[in-house]
């Protein structure tokens, strides 16, 4: 008996393009939600600036395992928070339209 897999393989070059066309054909109102958010630039700029600042501070501390673990946790937390803020902004924009 073959092993079941949840992975789907497609012979098409890019299956997402066809799926996107089908969704937009069935639901043309979704096209209104597609666009750029000008706040994303400032958000990403702030996150990159924060990461550079943290790297600059760590440059003078020497490598200690405690500092490395703490910094890794901070960076991961900031990354996840960044994703959450971006999604929140996207959902807020969707509700406005």
trRosetta pair geometry for C-beta under 8 A, 3 or more apart (Angstrom, degrees):
i j d omega theta_ij theta_ji phi_ij phi_ji
10 15 4.3 47 84 -55 173 136
12 15 4.9 115 69 -74 125 75
12 18 6.7 -45 170 -3 165 138
14 17 4.7 52 112 0 112 112
14 18 7.6 148 101 -7 70 85
15 18 5.9 -58 -159 39 46 109
15 19 6.2 44 149 -19 75 110
16 19 5.6 -59 -146 41 35 112
16 20 6.1 39 155 -24 69 105
17 20 5.8 -53 -149 33 28 112
17 21 6.6 29 153 -18 62 105
18 21 5.8 -54 -151 35 32 112
18 22 6.5 32 152 -19 65 106
19 22 5.7 -54 -150 35 33 112
19 23 6.4 31 154 -18 66 105
20 23 5.9 -56 -147 37 31 109
20 24 6.2 25 157 -13 66 109
21 24 6.0 -58 -144 41 28 107
21 25 6.2 32 155 -23 64 108
22 25 5.7 -55 -147 34 29 113
22 26 6.4 19 157 -11 64 108
23 26 6.0 -62 -148 42 30 104
23 27 6.0 -31 172 38 68 104
23 30 6.6 -22 141 40 101 163
24 27 6.9 -78 -125 68 23 66
24 28 6.4 57 178 -104 66 53
24 30 6.2 -117 -106 66 65 116
24 31 6.1 70 -142 -63 105 98
25 28 7.5 6 -142 -65 17 82
27 30 4.8 63 115 -18 106 110
28 31 5.8 -25 -176 3 61 116
29 32 6.0 -32 -176 13 57 115
29 33 8.0 54 137 -15 67 99
30 33 5.6 -54 -167 30 53 114
30 34 7.2 55 141 -28 73 98
31 34 5.8 -48 -157 21 43 114
32 97 5.2 170 133 175 116 137
33 93 7.5 122 -149 119 76 98
33 94 5.5 25 -133 -114 120 84
33 97 6.0 -174 -87 66 71 153
35 93 7.9 -134 63 163 111 141
36 40 7.5 -110 -175 26 76 128
37 40 4.7 95 85 -24 97 105
37 89 6.1 102 -168 138 158 124
37 90 7.1 -102 -41 -85 149 68
37 93 6.5 -115 -94 -52 115 156
38 41 6.4 -36 -175 16 52 110
38 42 7.9 38 141 -4 69 102
39 42 5.8 -59 -160 42 52 107
39 43 5.9 55 145 -25 78 108
39 89 6.3 -135 79 -151 133 152
40 43 5.5 -57 -145 38 33 115
40 44 6.2 29 160 -15 69 106
40 86 6.8 59 -116 -126 94 101
40 89 7.6 -180 -71 97 79 151
41 44 6.2 -60 -149 39 25 105
41 45 6.1 27 153 -20 63 111
42 45 5.4 -52 -142 38 32 116
42 46 6.3 36 155 -21 64 104
43 46 5.8 -56 -153 34 28 111
43 47 6.6 24 152 -15 63 106
43 82 6.9 138 163 -148 108 92
43 85 6.6 -170 -146 110 136 127
43 86 6.7 154 126 -80 158 87
43 89 8.0 -126 -49 -11 157 157
44 47 5.7 -54 -147 38 35 110
44 48 6.2 32 156 -16 68 106
45 48 6.0 -56 -145 39 28 108
45 49 6.2 30 154 -20 62 110
46 49 5.6 -55 -145 38 29 113
46 50 6.3 31 155 -21 64 106
47 50 5.7 -53 -148 35 31 112
47 51 6.5 30 154 -18 64 105
47 78 6.6 151 -137 155 93 112
47 79 7.8 94 -161 -97 130 53
47 82 5.2 37 -94 -102 143 143
48 51 5.7 -54 -149 37 33 111
48 52 6.4 33 153 -18 66 104
49 52 5.8 -54 -147 37 32 110
49 53 6.3 34 153 -20 65 106
50 53 5.5 -52 -147 36 32 114
50 54 6.4 32 154 -18 65 104
50 78 6.5 -151 113 -161 142 154
51 54 5.7 -51 -146 37 32 110
51 55 6.4 33 153 -19 64 105
51 75 6.9 70 -114 -126 93 104
51 78 7.8 -177 -69 100 85 148
52 55 5.6 -53 -147 37 33 112
52 56 6.3 36 152 -22 65 105
53 56 5.6 -54 -149 34 31 113
53 57 6.5 30 153 -18 64 104
54 57 5.7 -52 -147 36 33 111
54 58 6.3 29 155 -15 66 108
54 71 6.4 141 175 -149 120 107
54 74 7.1 -178 -126 104 146 130
54 75 6.9 -178 106 -77 165 98
55 58 5.8 -58 -146 41 31 109
55 59 6.6 49 150 -40 62 97
56 59 5.6 -39 -157 9 32 121
56 60 7.9 13 156 -5 56 99
57 60 6.8 -72 -171 37 35 97
57 61 6.8 28 145 -25 69 117
58 61 5.4 -62 -145 31 44 116
58 67 6.8 148 -128 154 96 123
58 71 6.1 35 -84 -102 135 159
61 64 7.2 -86 142 11 102 103
61 67 5.7 178 131 -148 140 164
62 67 8.0 113 84 31 63 155
63 67 7.3 -148 -153 68 36 119
63 68 6.5 32 -161 -57 80 116
64 67 4.5 81 63 10 92 106
64 68 6.8 -164 86 -10 44 88
65 68 5.5 -55 -145 37 33 115
65 69 6.3 32 158 -18 67 105
66 69 6.0 -55 -148 37 29 107
66 70 6.2 25 156 -15 64 110
67 70 5.8 -57 -143 41 30 110
67 71 5.9 27 159 -17 66 111
68 71 5.9 -57 -143 39 25 108
68 72 6.2 28 156 -21 62 107
69 72 5.7 -54 -147 35 29 112
69 73 6.4 28 155 -19 63 105
70 73 5.8 -57 -152 35 30 110
70 74 6.4 29 151 -19 65 106
71 74 5.5 -53 -147 36 35 112
71 75 6.2 32 156 -17 68 106
72 75 5.9 -55 -145 38 30 108
72 76 6.2 28 157 -16 65 108
73 76 5.9 -55 -144 39 29 109
73 77 6.2 31 155 -20 64 108
74 77 5.7 -57 -148 37 28 112
74 78 6.3 27 154 -17 64 107
75 78 5.7 -54 -147 38 31 110
75 79 6.3 34 153 -22 64 105
76 79 5.6 -53 -148 34 32 114
76 80 6.4 28 156 -15 66 105
77 80 6.0 -56 -146 39 30 107
77 81 6.1 30 154 -19 65 109
78 81 5.5 -55 -143 40 31 113
78 82 6.2 38 154 -25 64 105
79 82 5.6 -53 -152 32 29 115
79 83 6.7 28 152 -17 62 102
80 83 5.7 -51 -152 34 34 111
80 84 6.4 34 150 -19 65 106
81 84 5.6 -55 -148 38 33 112
81 85 6.3 33 154 -19 67 104
82 85 5.8 -53 -144 36 30 108
82 86 6.3 30 156 -18 64 107
83 86 5.7 -56 -148 37 30 112
83 87 6.3 27 155 -15 66 107
84 87 5.8 -56 -146 40 30 108
84 88 6.2 33 154 -22 65 106
85 88 5.6 -52 -145 35 31 113
85 89 6.4 32 155 -18 64 104
86 89 5.8 -55 -151 36 30 110
86 90 6.4 30 151 -19 64 106
87 90 5.4 -53 -146 37 35 114
87 91 6.2 31 156 -17 68 105
88 91 5.9 -55 -146 39 30 107
88 92 6.2 32 154 -21 64 107
89 92 5.6 -53 -144 36 31 112
89 93 6.4 32 155 -18 64 104
90 93 5.8 -55 -152 36 30 110
90 94 6.5 32 150 -22 64 104
91 94 5.4 -50 -149 33 36 115
91 95 6.5 35 154 -20 66 102
92 95 5.9 -53 -151 33 33 109
92 96 6.8 37 150 -24 63 103
93 96 5.7 -52 -152 29 35 115
93 97 6.8 25 156 -15 65 106
94 97 6.2 -64 -154 36 32 104
